[in-house]
Amino acid sequence: MAERARAAVKALRVLLEDDIAACQRNGDLAADADSGKLAALVPAVLRGIEALGKAGADEERLADIARTALAVLPRPTD
């Protein structure tokens, strides 16, 4: 079971890294941002939001967290 979970996490990380690299090529994210670190951040934030929701956080609070996570992504400086 643990091996399947590790494989799923790795597959998700690869997909996210590819998507992040595409965003960098399109100028939506800073080209010098570490795509591996950002790919690790995305599921961490999502799981955190999920946990807070299960713990009773209201929808507006969860939406604020999501907006903040998006706002702190590294943007191009051009």
Backbone hydrogen bonds in HBPLUS format (Angstrom, degrees):
<---DONOR---> <-ACCEPTOR-->    atom                        ^
c    i                          cat <-CA-CA->   ^        H-A-AA   ^      H-
h    n   atom  resd res      DA  || num        DHA   H-A  angle D-A-AA Bond
n    s   type  num  typ     dist DA aas  dist angle  dist       angle   num
A0005-ALA N   A0001-MET O   3.04 MM   4  6.36 156.8  2.10 150.8 157.2     1
A0006-ARG N   A0002-ALA O   2.91 MM   4  6.17 160.4  1.95 150.0 155.2     2
A0007-ALA N   A0003-GLU O   2.96 MM   4  6.16 156.7  2.02 145.7 152.1     3
A0008-ALA N   A0004-ARG O   2.94 MM   4  6.16 154.4  2.01 146.4 153.2     4
A0009-VAL N   A0005-ALA O   2.94 MM   4  6.18 161.2  1.97 153.7 158.5     5
A0010-LYS N   A0006-ARG O   2.92 MM   4  6.11 158.8  1.97 147.3 153.5     6
A0011-ALA N   A0007-ALA O   2.92 MM   4  6.10 159.8  1.96 147.0 152.6     7
A0012-LEU N   A0008-ALA O   2.94 MM   4  6.14 159.7  1.98 148.7 154.1     8
A0013-ARG N   A0009-VAL O   2.90 MM   4  6.11 157.6  1.95 147.5 153.9     9
A0014-VAL N   A0010-LYS O   2.97 MM   4  6.24 158.2  2.01 152.1 157.2    10
A0015-LEU N   A0011-ALA O   3.05 MM   4  6.32 163.7  2.08 150.0 154.0    11
A0016-LEU N   A0012-LEU O   2.87 MM   4  6.09 164.2  1.89 155.3 159.9    12
A0017-GLU N   A0013-ARG O   2.82 MM   4  5.99 159.8  1.86 150.2 156.2    13
A0018-ASP N   A0014-VAL O   3.00 MM   4  6.23 156.6  2.05 147.8 153.8    14
A0019-ASP N   A0015-LEU O   2.96 MM   4  6.27 158.2  2.01 149.0 155.1    15
A0020-ILE N   A0016-LEU O   2.78 MM   4  5.98 160.6  1.82 155.0 160.7    16
A0021-ALA N   A0017-GLU O   2.88 MM   4  6.04 157.4  1.93 147.1 153.3    17
A0022-ALA N   A0018-ASP O   2.99 MM   4  6.26 149.1  2.09 142.9 151.3    18
A0023-CYS N   A0019-ASP O   2.94 MM   4  6.29 153.6  2.02 146.3 153.6    19
A0024-GLN N   A0020-ILE O   2.89 MM   4  6.21 148.3  1.99 146.5 155.8    20
A0025-ARG N   A0021-ALA O   2.90 MM   4  6.20 157.4  1.95 148.0 153.8    21
A0026-ASN N   A0022-ALA O   2.94 MM   4  6.16 147.0  2.05 145.8 154.9    22
A0028-ASP N   A0023-CYS O   2.82 MM   5  5.06 147.0  1.93 160.9 156.9    23
A0027-GLY N   A0024-GLN O   3.09 MM   3  5.07 154.2  2.16 100.6 108.6    24
A0030-ALA N   A0074-PRO O   2.85 MM  44  5.45 164.0  1.87 128.1 130.3    25
A0033-ALA N   A0030-ALA O   3.18 MM   3  5.47 166.7  2.20 111.9 115.3    26
A0038-LEU N   A0034-ASP O   3.04 MM   4  6.34 162.2  2.07 155.2 160.7    27
A0039-ALA N   A0035-SER O   2.85 MM   4  5.91 149.4  1.94 139.6 148.4    28
A0040-ALA N   A0036-GLY O   3.09 MM   4  6.32 136.7  2.28 136.3 146.9    29
A0041-LEU N   A0037-LYS O   2.98 MM   4  6.21 142.6  2.12 141.1 151.9    30
A0042-VAL N   A0038-LEU O   3.15 MM   4  6.37 156.5  2.21 154.6 157.0    31
A0045-VAL N   A0041-LEU O   2.90 MM   4  6.15 159.3  1.95 162.5 167.2    32
A0046-LEU N   A0042-VAL O   3.00 MM   4  6.25 168.1  2.01 155.6 159.2    33
A0047-ARG N   A0043-PRO O   2.83 MM   4  5.90 163.1  1.86 147.6 152.0    34
A0048-GLY N   A0044-ALA O   2.96 MM   4  6.07 148.7  2.06 139.4 148.6    35
A0049-ILE N   A0045-VAL O   2.86 MM   4  6.16 158.9  1.91 154.9 160.1    36
A0050-GLU N   A0046-LEU O   2.90 MM   4  6.13 158.7  1.94 146.9 153.4    37
A0051-ALA N   A0047-ARG O   2.87 MM   4  6.09 159.2  1.92 146.8 151.9    38
A0052-LEU N   A0048-GLY O   2.93 MM   4  6.15 163.4  1.96 151.6 156.1    39
A0053-GLY N   A0049-ILE O   2.90 MM   4  6.08 154.7  1.97 149.4 156.5    40
A0054-LYS N   A0050-GLU O   2.98 MM   4  6.28 155.6  2.04 149.0 155.3    41
A0055-ALA N   A0051-ALA O   2.97 MM   4  6.18 135.4  2.17 139.7 152.4    42
A0057-ALA N   A0052-LEU O   2.92 MM   5  5.48 164.9  1.95 151.9 146.8    43
A0056-GLY N   A0053-GLY O   3.09 MM   3  5.19 159.0  2.13 102.6 108.8    44
A0062-LEU N   A0058-ASP O   3.12 MM   4  6.48 160.1  2.16 154.6 160.5    45
A0063-ALA N   A0059-GLU O   2.90 MM   4  6.11 154.8  1.97 148.2 155.6    46
A0064-ASP N   A0060-GLU O   2.88 MM   4  6.13 151.2  1.96 145.9 153.8    47
A0065-ILE N   A0061-ARG O   3.05 MM   4  6.36 153.6  2.12 146.9 153.4    48
A0066-ALA N   A0062-LEU O   3.03 MM   4  6.34 159.9  2.07 147.8 152.9    49
A0067-ARG N   A0063-ALA O   2.88 MM   4  6.15 162.4  1.91 152.5 157.2    50
A0068-THR N   A0064-ASP O   2.90 MM   4  6.08 156.2  1.95 147.8 154.5    51
A0069-ALA N   A0065-ILE O   2.90 MM   4  6.14 159.0  1.94 151.2 156.9    52
A0070-LEU N   A0066-ALA O   3.04 MM   4  6.33 157.4  2.09 149.4 155.0    53
A0071-ALA N   A0067-ARG O   2.90 MM   4  6.09 151.1  1.98 144.0 152.8    54
A0072-VAL N   A0068-THR O   3.08 MM   4  6.31 139.6  2.25 149.5 157.9    55
A0073-LEU N   A0070-LEU O   3.29 MM   3  5.53 162.7  2.32 106.7 111.9    56
